[in-house]
Amino acid sequence: MKKGIAVWIASMLLWSAAGAEIVQVGEEEERTWLNWLIPLPKEIGIGGKVELSAVQVRLRPGAGELEAYAASLLKEQMGGSEAAEFEILVGLFDEEGRVGKWALPEIREQLLGLPNREQAYAIWPVGEEGMVLAALREEGVWNGAQTLLQLLERNGGAEEGMLPLARVVDWPDLAQRGLWDDTFSGEQIEWMAAHKLNRIDCHTRLKVNEEGRGTVERLPAKRAQEIDGMDFPAFCRLRGMRYVPIISHLSHLRRTGIYDVLPELKGKGAAAEGRFIAPCAAQLQFAEILEDWMRGLADRANIEEIAVWLGEEIDQCECDVCRVEGQHLMEARAIVAAYREVEKDYPELRLWVLLSQGSYASNGRILDELPAEVGAIYYHGIKTYDSSREPMIYYRLREEAARGREVGVCPQLTVSWAVVCPWSGPQFARARMVEFVDKGLSLMSGYATPDIDLYAFNVAAAAEGEEAVVLHHLALVGETTTLA
């Protein structure tokens, strides 16, 4: 790899495509370009540049929706001429490592061996003719397009800009990276997607009707259901974002009207009712309501994942079953029972269960019983909404991840969830992400209250991930630089 980049950089001096003069890029200019990238690709070298007016973007035949949209953004930014002979070919590798007329089987093989390979991508110059932006899946094409768009943004626009001829191989450290809330605007979603965040967890408005059936009234709960004429999930999906609807804390179900219609599902005894109400999760009808809600969400087109949040308090139903087994373990059993029924009709639907400060004492028993394919997200109102230097992921969670369970975490990316206070802490965000990656987690769903715009710096720092390895001109002398 190092030798290949060294040869390529040297050969840039000799390139001259018809109508597109390729100019060498010096080390200082390369560093300036690299500093513009968030997140910084793992492996990147820039040996030359070409005027955008001499470039055209082409999409592979049969491209999917996300590929096509990514290519359209590149075309819009680059301008260029349809008659230009230097082209960027965008699309997926076929099984032979070919994208259109160009074959790069060694690059495809490299992507196949990477972590989170479905989101990995390569940007690779091909002789004097052009450059390939290719991936194994559409998500990777989207990520590669964001890298090129950020490089173009540095130049201030297509008319006066230059296209850096970069060699890039990149992949994310965590499979899913994002935020939770239900107030994201279209502009905020696009900002997150441009920084390769790929998940948003959003509340839904759920009800129980007069017939005692669970219904989905609104999705998402607060933000407009349509943006630019598209339903909210589709708008997210077109920007490489996983839209994950939430069935909120099971202690907060009073707002659904469940206890007005089905008072028997209210937790028994004085210990069940405090600030919120614990349900009696031992009753079959409670699992049936959860099934209705899950099915109603799964019925929405292309919703592939659902998150269900355990009760947030230590309130306890005191019926004979719940009192013996424990409130949150019974809630988890009801969630899994509902999921198993919905799964019969939606076998591709994935389930995440969010742990809570209420469940903390019984998390071990809950994890023992959760099926291996059900993901677990660690949340605790004190232990994960914490900006101290203390490690966040305790041993049992690390052990679950090592066994193959998908484990996530819901940390705050602010100084405090309860206080609006200016704070930019990239070192803090990076330290958290280093821990999450090192301990084998696959998901980070952060919280930036009360608005992402107030903490964009920290969110961007979290998007940067664990660390990036840059293969630049030091590759000429056989060195690799790791940026801290």
Residue pairs with C-beta under 8 A, 6 or more apart in sequence:
1 43
1 471
2 471
2 475
2 478
2 480
5 45
5 47
5 167
5 471
5 475
6 475
6 476
8 45
8 47
8 125
8 167
9 45
9 47
9 473
9 475
9 476
10 476
12 22
12 24
12 25
12 47
12 48
12 165
13 24
15 22
15 48
15 128
16 22
16 128
17 50
17 54
17 85
17 86
17 128
17 129
17 130
18 85
19 54
19 84
19 85
19 86
20 50
20 51
20 54
20 55
20 84
20 85
20 86
21 50
21 51
21 54
22 48
22 49
22 50
22 128
22 165
23 48
23 49
23 50
23 162
24 47
24 48
25 33
25 46
25 47
25 48
25 49
25 164
25 165
27 472
27 473
29 46
30 45
30 46
30 472
30 473
31 472
32 154
33 46
33 151
33 154
33 164
33 166
34 40
34 44
34 46
34 470
34 472
36 150
36 151
36 153
36 154
37 44
37 147
37 150
37 151
38 150
38 195
38 460
38 463
38 464
39 172
39 195
39 196
39 463
39 464
39 465
39 468
40 464
40 468
40 470
40 483
41 147
41 168
41 169
41 170
41 468
41 470
42 169
42 170
42 171
42 468
42 469
43 167
43 168
43 169
43 170
43 469
43 470
43 471
44 166
44 167
44 168
44 169
44 170
44 470
44 471
44 472
45 166
45 167
45 470
45 471
45 472
45 473
45 475
46 164
46 165
46 166
46 167
46 472
47 165
47 167
48 125
48 164
48 165
49 162
49 163
49 164
49 165
50 86
50 162
50 163
50 165
51 162
51 163
52 78
52 79
52 80
52 152
52 158
52 159
52 161
52 162
52 163
53 79
53 80
53 81
53 84
54 80
54 81
54 84
54 85
54 86
55 78
55 80
55 84
55 86
55 87
55 88
55 163
56 80
56 81
56 82
56 83
56 84
56 86
56 87
56 88
57 71
57 74
57 75
57 78
57 80
57 87
57 88
57 90
58 71
58 87
58 88
58 89
58 90
58 100
59 67
59 68
59 71
59 90
59 91
60 67
60 89
60 90
60 91
60 92
60 99
60 100
61 100
63 71
63 90
63 91
63 92
64 92
64 138
65 138
65 238
66 138
66 139
66 141
66 142
66 237
66 238
66 240
67 90
67 91
67 92
67 138
67 141
67 142
69 142
69 238
69 239
70 90
70 141
70 142
70 144
70 145
70 240
71 90
71 141
71 145
73 145
73 149
74 88
74 90
74 133
74 145
74 148
74 149
77 149
77 152
77 153
77 158
78 88
78 152
78 158
78 163
79 158
79 159
80 158
85 129
86 128
86 129
86 130
86 131
87 129
87 130
87 131
88 130
88 131
88 132
88 133
88 148
89 99
89 100
89 101
89 102
89 130
89 131
89 132
89 133
89 134
90 133
90 134
90 141
90 145
91 99
91 100
91 133
91 134
91 141
92 99
92 134
92 135
92 136
92 137
92 138
92 141
93 99
93 104
93 107
93 108
93 111
93 134
93 135
93 136
96 103
96 105
97 103
97 104
97 105
97 106
97 107
97 108
97 109
98 104
98 105
99 132
99 134
102 126
102 130
102 132
104 122
104 124
104 126
104 132
104 134
107 122
107 124
107 134
107 169
108 134
108 136
110 122
110 169
111 117
111 120
111 121
111 122
111 135
111 136
111 140
111 169
111 171
112 136
114 120
114 169
114 171
115 171
115 172
115 173
116 171
116 172
116 173
116 174
116 175
117 136
117 140
117 171
118 136
118 137
118 139
118 140
119 135
119 137
119 139
119 140
119 143
119 171
119 172
119 175
119 198
120 135
120 136
120 140
120 143
120 169
120 170
120 171
121 133
121 134
121 135
121 140
121 141
121 143
121 144
121 147
121 168
121 169
121 170
121 171
122 132
122 133
122 134
122 135
122 144
122 168
122 169
122 170
123 131
123 132
123 133
123 144
123 147
123 148
123 166
123 167
123 168
124 131
124 132
124 134
124 167
124 168
125 131
125 165
125 167
126 132
131 165
133 141
133 144
133 145
133 148
134 141
134 144
135 141
135 143
135 144
138 240
139 198
139 240
142 193
142 239
142 240
143 170
143 172
143 196
143 240
144 168
144 170
146 193
146 194
146 195
146 196
147 166
147 168
147 170
148 163
149 194
150 194
151 163
151 164
151 166
152 158
152 161
152 163
155 161
155 162
172 196
172 198
172 465
173 433
173 437
173 465
173 466
174 433
174 436
174 437
174 441
174 442
174 443
174 444
174 465
175 406
175 442
175 443
176 198
176 199
176 242
176 408
176 442
176 443
176 444
176 445
177 196
177 197
177 198
177 199
177 443
177 444
177 462
177 463
177 465
178 192
178 197
178 198
178 199
178 200
178 201
178 241
178 242
178 444
178 445
178 446
179 192
179 197
179 199
179 200
179 201
179 413
179 445
179 446
179 447
179 448
179 452
179 459
180 200
180 201
180 202
180 246
180 410
180 445
180 446
180 447
181 200
181 201
181 202
181 203
181 447
181 448
181 449
181 452
182 202
182 203
182 204
182 220
182 221
182 222
182 223
182 246
183 222
183 223
183 451
184 192
184 200
184 202
184 223
184 452
185 223
185 227
186 227
186 228
186 235
188 452
188 453
189 200
189 227
189 235
189 236
189 239
189 241
190 239
191 452
191 456
192 200
192 241
192 452
192 459
192 463
193 239
193 240
193 241
195 459
195 460
195 463
196 240
196 463
197 241
197 459
197 463
198 240
198 241
198 242
199 241
199 242
199 244
199 443
199 445
200 236
200 241
200 242
200 243
200 244
201 244
201 245
201 246
201 307
201 445
202 219
202 220
202 221
202 223
202 232
202 243
202 244
202 245
202 246
203 220
203 221
203 222
203 245
203 246
203 248
204 216
204 217
204 218
204 219
204 220
204 221
204 245
204 246
204 247
204 248
204 297
205 216
205 217
205 218
205 219
205 221
206 214
206 215
206 216
206 217
206 247
206 248
206 256
206 293
207 214
207 215
207 217
207 256
207 257
208 214
208 215
208 256
208 257
208 258
208 260
208 261
208 262
208 289
209 215
209 261
210 261
212 261
212 262
212 285
212 289
213 289
213 292
214 256
214 288
214 289
214 290
214 291
214 292
214 293
214 296
215 292
215 293
215 296
216 293
216 296
216 297
216 300
218 225
219 225
219 232
219 233
219 245
219 297
219 300
220 232
220 245
223 232
224 232
225 231
225 232
226 232
226 235
227 235
228 235
230 238
232 243
233 243
233 300
233 301
233 302
233 303
234 301
234 302
236 242
236 243
237 243
237 302
242 304
242 305
243 303
244 305
244 306
244 307
244 352
245 297
245 300
245 303
245 306
245 307
246 306
246 307
246 308
246 309
247 290
247 293
247 294
247 297
247 306
247 307
247 308
247 309
248 309
249 276
249 309
249 310
249 311
249 312
249 356
250 278
250 279
250 281
250 308
250 309
250 310
250 311
250 331
251 276
251 277
251 278
251 279
251 311
251 312
251 313
251 315
251 358
252 276
252 311
252 312
253 259
253 277
253 279
254 276
254 277
258 265
258 279
258 289
259 265
259 266
259 277
262 285
262 289
264 280
264 283
264 285
265 279
265 280
265 283
265 285
265 286
265 289
266 272
266 273
266 277
266 279
266 280
267 273
267 277
267 278
267 279
267 280
267 315
267 316
267 317
267 318
267 319
267 322
267 327
268 280
268 317
268 318
268 319
268 322
269 316
269 317
269 318
269 319
269 323
270 318
271 278
271 315
271 316
271 317
271 318
272 278
272 280
272 315
272 316
272 317
272 318
273 315
274 313
274 315
275 313
276 311
276 312
276 313
276 315
277 315
278 311
278 313
278 315
278 316
278 317
278 327
279 286
279 311
279 317
279 331
280 286
280 317
280 319
280 322
281 287
281 317
281 322
281 327
281 330
281 331
281 333
281 334
282 317
282 319
282 321
282 322
282 325
282 330
286 334
287 334
287 335
287 337
287 338
288 338
290 308
290 334
290 335
290 338
291 337
291 338
291 341
291 342
294 306
294 308
294 338
294 339
294 342
294 349
295 342
295 345
295 346
297 303
297 306
298 306
298 342
298 345
298 346
298 349
303 349
304 348
304 349
304 350
305 349
305 350
305 351
305 352
306 349
306 350
306 351
306 352
307 351
307 352
307 353
307 354
307 377
308 335
308 351
308 352
308 353
308 354
309 353
309 354
309 356
309 379
310 328
310 331
310 332
310 335
310 353
310 354
310 355
310 356
310 358
310 359
310 366
311 327
311 328
311 331
311 356
311 358
311 359
312 356
312 357
312 358
312 381
313 358
314 327
314 358
315 327
315 358
316 322
316 323
316 326
316 327
317 323
317 327
317 330
321 330
322 330
326 362
326 365
327 358
328 356
328 358
328 359
328 362
328 366
329 362
329 365
329 366
329 369
331 359
332 353
332 359
332 366
332 369
332 370
333 369
335 351
335 353
336 351
336 369
336 370
336 371
336 374
339 349
339 351
339 374
342 349
343 349
350 373
350 375
351 374
351 375
352 374
352 375
352 376
352 377
352 406
352 408
352 443
353 366
353 370
353 374
353 375
353 376
353 377
354 377
354 379
354 410
355 363
355 366
355 376
355 377
355 378
355 379
355 380
356 379
356 380
356 381
357 379
357 380
357 381
357 382
357 383
359 366
360 380
360 383
363 396
364 396
366 376
367 376
367 396
367 400
367 405
370 376
370 405
372 403
372 404
372 405
374 405
375 405
375 406
375 407
375 408
375 442
375 443
376 397
376 400
376 405
376 406
376 407
376 408
377 407
377 408
377 409
377 410
377 443
377 445
378 384
378 392
378 393
378 397
378 407
378 408
378 409
378 410
379 409
379 410
381 417
383 392
384 392
384 409
384 410
384 411
384 412
385 411
385 412
385 416
385 417
385 447
386 392
386 411
386 412
387 412
387 414
387 415
387 416
387 425
387 428
389 431
391 435
392 409
392 411
392 432
392 435
392 436
393 409
393 435
393 436
393 439
393 441
397 407
397 409
397 439
397 441
398 439
398 440
400 407
401 407
401 439
401 440
401 441
401 442
402 440
406 442
406 443
407 440
407 441
407 442
407 443
408 441
408 442
408 443
408 444
408 445
409 436
409 441
409 443
409 444
409 445
410 445
410 446
410 447
411 432
411 444
411 446
411 447
412 446
412 447
412 448
412 449
413 429
413 446
413 447
413 448
413 455
413 458
413 459
413 462
414 421
414 423
414 447
414 448
414 449
414 454
414 455
414 458
415 421
415 423
415 425
417 447
417 449
420 449
420 450
420 454
422 454
423 455
423 458
424 457
424 458
425 458
425 461
426 457
426 458
426 461
426 464
428 458
428 461
429 458
429 459
429 461
429 462
429 464
430 461
430 464
430 466
430 467
432 462
433 444
433 462
433 464
433 465
433 466
434 466
434 467
436 444
437 465
437 466
438 466
444 462
446 459
446 462
448 454
448 455
448 458
448 459
452 459
467 482
467 483
467 484
468 482
468 483
469 480
469 481
469 482
469 483
470 480
470 481
470 482
470 483
471 480
472 481
474 480
474 481
